[in-house]
Amino acid sequence: MIASICSNPKVLEVMRYINIFVTIIRIIVPILLIFSLTFKLIKAVTSGNDDGLSKFKKNAPSNIIAAVVIFLIPSIVSLIVKVSFPNSDYKNCLEIKTVDKINEIYENKMEELVNNLEESLDINDYNNAMSYLKNIKDENKRNQYESKIISIKEEIDKKNKPPVIVEKEITKRFFIGDSRTVNMAYAVVKGTPSALDLADGTVVDGMDTWSCKSGEGFDWMKKVGIPNIENKLDDTSALIILMGINGLNAKSYIDYFNQKLPEWSAKGIRVYFVSVMPCDKDYSYFNSDIIDFNNKIKNFPGIRYIDTHSFLMQNGFDTVEGLHYLDSTSIRIYKYIINSLNITNQ
């Protein structure tokens, strides 16, 4: 343990300063003792007092011995260690290292860290090497090491870069929604209410499958709306959810997505949540809750958020009674959703 510590350049750097301090002491103290003895001798001789001279002769040997001992103590300790542990690294702690020698030890350690990084391509070894750079005092060498470490980091990034997933073209669109979605389907498909009410609100029109029902909310979506079409979903499908106005409880949707998204993602199904859209007239009181709901949903990981709310607020909209949109607005919303499918971030 001590041998390992004594090979640490930081410890050796501290020991270097300690050795310098000890060297100064072993020189200054004997000199001070010599001056002190000289002063005492001159005082004893000039005083003409035999007792003073006798006292000086009595104390002088002990002072001289003390000066010699102080001067020799570091050498004696070093000799004892070398004789007792001739093949040990303990003596490293007692040897005075030059600045160049300590810097060389730092550089050797830096070289070791870079070699480890090159072999492992591990991010922890990269962090260790970068943090150790500050110990390299030579700026040119430090820059060389840093360039090498950065180049190795690029290899690490390449190794850890997730594979690019090329998504298949969307060939099927599944709309899940409430009465607003029913109205959109009427406007787009030009169908009849009875056609959309068949099979709990499911109708197919080309690429589009509409699974929607008036007056329904989260529970219907979970138990009927999505189960109606779930077995048809695959990696060419866009699952487009237009729910929320009939119960603005974001937590229910988030809990459900937490449960279902891993399964859908594994199948390559792209899931889009269309923001709850604004109201006007007698239903304007919904708008603050709608904004709060949308804010909780829009950053949920794994969901691709289509912000039709902002689209309508910026471009205007027309409603029948404040809640449901005129066909012209519904068609604009539909086109905006279709255009957003391939550009919405995951």
KACOR-V191096 format. One record per residue. RES is the residue in one small letter. PSI is psi in degrees with one decimal (none if undefined). OMEGA is omega in radians with two decimals (999 if undefined). Layout:
res/psi/omega
RES/PSI/OMEGA
RES/PSI/OMEGA
//
This chain:
res/psi/omega
m/-49.5/-3.12
i/-38.3/3.13
a/-39.8/3.13
s/-42.0/3.13
i/-39.6/-3.09
c/-11.5/3.06
s/-3.0/-3.13
n/122.4/-3.09
p/-30.8/3.11
k/-42.5/3.10
v/-43.0/-3.14
l/-33.4/3.11
e/-42.6/3.08
v/-44.3/-3.13
m/-32.7/3.12
r/-44.9/3.11
y/-37.2/3.09
i/-43.5/3.14
n/-38.9/3.10
i/-42.7/3.13
f/-44.3/-3.14
v/-40.3/3.13
t/-42.2/3.11
i/-44.0/-3.13
i/-45.7/-3.06
r/-17.0/3.07
i/-46.2/-3.04
i/-44.2/-3.08
v/-48.7/3.08
p/-39.4/3.12
i/-43.0/3.11
l/-39.7/3.12
l/-39.2/3.12
i/-44.7/3.09
f/-40.2/3.14
s/-43.9/3.12
l/-41.9/-3.14
t/-43.2/3.13
f/-43.6/3.14
k/-37.5/3.13
l/-46.8/3.13
i/-41.4/-3.13
k/-41.2/-3.12
a/-38.9/-3.10
v/-43.7/-3.07
t/-22.1/-3.13
s/-21.0/-3.11
g/14.8/-3.12
n/117.9/-3.13
d/-33.0/3.14
d/-39.4/3.14
g/-42.7/3.12
l/-38.6/3.11
s/-41.0/3.13
k/-38.2/3.12
f/-45.6/-3.14
k/-32.7/-3.12
k/-39.4/-3.06
n/-22.3/-3.05
a/-46.2/-3.12
p/-41.5/-3.12
s/-36.1/3.10
n/-40.2/3.12
i/-43.2/3.12
i/-41.8/3.14
a/-42.0/3.14
a/-42.8/-3.14
v/-43.0/-3.13
v/-45.9/3.13
i/-39.4/-3.14
f/-33.9/-3.03
l/-14.6/-3.05
i/-51.1/-3.14
p/-40.5/3.14
s/-37.9/-3.14
i/-45.0/3.14
v/-44.9/3.14
s/-41.1/3.12
l/-42.0/-3.14
i/-44.2/-3.13
v/-43.6/-3.10
k/-37.8/3.12
v/-40.4/-3.09
s/-37.4/-3.10
f/72.3/-3.03
p/-28.3/-3.09
n/16.9/-3.02
s/158.7/3.05
d/0.5/-3.12
y/-34.0/-3.09
k/-19.3/3.10
n/-34.1/-3.11
c/-22.4/-3.06
l/-17.0/3.13
e/139.4/3.09
i/116.1/3.14
k/135.9/3.05
t/163.4/3.10
v/-41.9/3.14
d/-39.7/-3.13
k/-42.0/3.12
i/-41.2/3.10
n/-35.5/3.10
e/-39.3/3.11
i/-42.2/3.06
y/-44.6/-3.11
e/-37.1/3.08
n/-41.3/3.11
k/-39.2/3.11
m/-42.0/3.11
e/-40.5/3.11
e/-43.4/3.14
l/-40.3/3.13
v/-41.3/3.11
n/-41.0/3.09
n/-42.4/3.13
l/-41.8/-3.12
e/-34.7/-3.13
e/-41.5/-3.00
s/-31.9/-3.00
l/45.1/-3.10
d/137.6/-3.08
i/-30.6/3.11
n/-40.4/3.08
d/-33.6/3.06
y/-46.8/3.14
n/-39.7/3.12
n/-44.4/-3.11
a/-43.3/-3.13
m/-39.7/-3.13
s/-25.0/-3.11
y/-16.7/-3.09
l/-33.7/-3.06
k/-17.5/-3.13
n/-11.5/3.13
i/110.9/-3.01
k/-32.6/3.14
d/115.7/-3.04
e/-40.4/-3.14
n/-45.4/3.13
k/-39.0/3.12
r/-42.3/3.12
n/-36.8/3.11
q/-46.2/3.12
y/-42.0/-3.11
e/-41.8/3.12
s/-41.3/-3.13
k/-42.5/-3.14
i/-41.5/3.14
i/-39.7/3.12
s/-36.3/3.09
i/-35.9/3.11
k/-36.1/3.11
e/-36.7/3.08
e/-39.9/3.11
i/-44.4/-3.14
d/-40.0/3.11
k/-41.2/-3.12
k/-38.8/-3.06
n/-3.7/-3.12
k/126.0/-3.13
p/146.1/3.14
p/143.8/3.11
v/121.8/3.14
i/117.1/3.11
v/111.5/-3.10
e/143.1/3.09
k/157.8/3.11
e/139.2/3.10
i/122.2/3.11
t/-8.2/-3.14
k/133.3/3.13
r/127.6/-3.11
f/113.8/-3.12
f/123.5/3.10
i/122.3/-3.10
g/-174.3/-3.09
d/-149.6/-3.05
s/-31.7/3.09
r/-38.0/3.12
t/-36.4/3.05
v/-46.7/3.13
n/-38.2/3.10
m/-42.2/3.13
a/-42.1/3.08
y/-46.3/-3.06
a/-38.2/-3.07
v/-46.3/-3.05
v/-23.2/-3.03
k/36.7/3.13
g/-169.9/3.12
t/155.8/3.11
p/-38.1/-3.11
s/-35.4/3.13
a/-40.0/-3.12
l/-19.0/3.13
d/-10.5/-3.14
l/144.9/3.09
a/49.5/3.12
d/35.6/3.02
g/24.4/-3.13
t/130.8/3.08
v/143.9/-3.11
v/135.4/3.10
d/98.9/-3.12
g/-124.7/3.12
m/-19.0/-3.00
d/134.0/2.95
t/125.5/-3.09
w/116.8/3.05
s/91.4/-2.99
c/153.8/-3.11
k/136.5/-3.10
s/142.0/3.03
g/4.7/-3.06
e/160.8/-3.12
g/-145.5/-3.00
f/-48.4/-3.08
d/-42.6/3.11
w/-42.8/3.12
m/-46.2/-3.08
k/-41.7/-3.01
k/-25.4/-3.04
v/-55.8/-2.98
g/-54.6/-3.14
i/-44.1/3.10
p/-30.2/3.13
n/-31.4/-3.03
i/-1.8/-2.96
e/-36.0/-3.11
n/-6.7/3.12
k/-6.4/-3.09
l/138.2/3.05
d/-166.1/-3.05
d/6.7/3.00
t/11.0/-3.02
s/146.3/2.95
a/116.5/3.08
l/112.7/-3.00
i/113.6/-3.04
i/120.4/3.10
l/74.3/-3.08
m/170.7/2.97
g/-31.0/-3.04
i/-30.0/3.11
n/56.9/-3.13
g/89.1/-3.03
l/61.6/-3.13
n/92.5/-3.05
a/-33.6/-3.08
k/-38.8/3.14
s/-44.6/3.14
y/-42.7/-3.13
i/-43.9/3.11
d/-40.2/-3.14
y/-42.9/3.13
f/-37.6/3.08
n/-35.4/-3.13
q/-42.2/-2.97
k/-28.4/-3.01
l/-40.9/3.11
p/-41.0/3.14
e/-45.7/-3.13
w/-42.5/-3.13
s/-39.3/3.14
a/-29.0/-3.14
k/-2.6/-3.14
g/15.8/-3.13
i/129.8/3.08
r/125.8/-3.04
v/125.2/-3.14
y/133.7/3.02
f/120.3/3.13
v/126.5/-3.09
s/148.6/3.01
v/131.5/-2.99
m/159.2/-3.00
p/161.8/3.06
c/169.5/2.99
d/-173.0/3.14
k/-131.4/-3.04
d/-11.0/-3.10
y/11.4/-3.10
s/-24.9/-3.12
y/-16.7/3.11
f/-21.5/-2.86
n/-37.6/3.14
s/-38.7/3.10
d/-34.2/3.10
i/-45.4/3.13
i/-43.4/3.13
d/-43.8/3.12
f/-49.3/-3.11
n/-40.4/-3.14
n/-33.0/-3.14
k/-27.7/-3.07
i/-34.6/-2.85
k/-27.5/-3.12
n/13.9/-3.13
f/125.0/-3.07
p/136.6/3.11
g/-16.0/3.10
i/133.9/3.05
r/116.9/-2.98
y/127.6/3.09
i/113.0/-2.98
d/73.6/3.09
t/-23.2/3.11
h/-52.2/3.13
s/-38.1/3.14
f/-45.2/-3.12
l/-37.6/3.14
m/-34.5/-3.13
q/-32.2/-3.01
n/-3.8/3.11
g/160.8/-3.13
f/159.2/3.12
d/135.9/3.13
t/164.0/3.07
v/-55.6/-3.08
e/7.6/-3.14
g/-20.0/-3.08
l/-44.0/-3.09
h/144.2/-3.03
y/152.9/2.99
l/158.4/-3.11
d/-38.2/-3.10
s/-41.1/3.11
t/-40.5/3.13
s/-40.4/3.13
i/-38.4/3.07
r/-41.6/3.11
i/-44.8/3.14
y/-48.3/-3.12
k/-38.9/3.12
y/-41.4/3.11
i/-47.7/-3.12
i/-43.3/3.14
n/-25.6/-3.09
s/-16.8/-3.00
l/-41.4/-3.04
n/1.3/-3.13
i/-7.3/-3.13
t/130.4/3.13
n/152.0/3.07
q/none/999
//
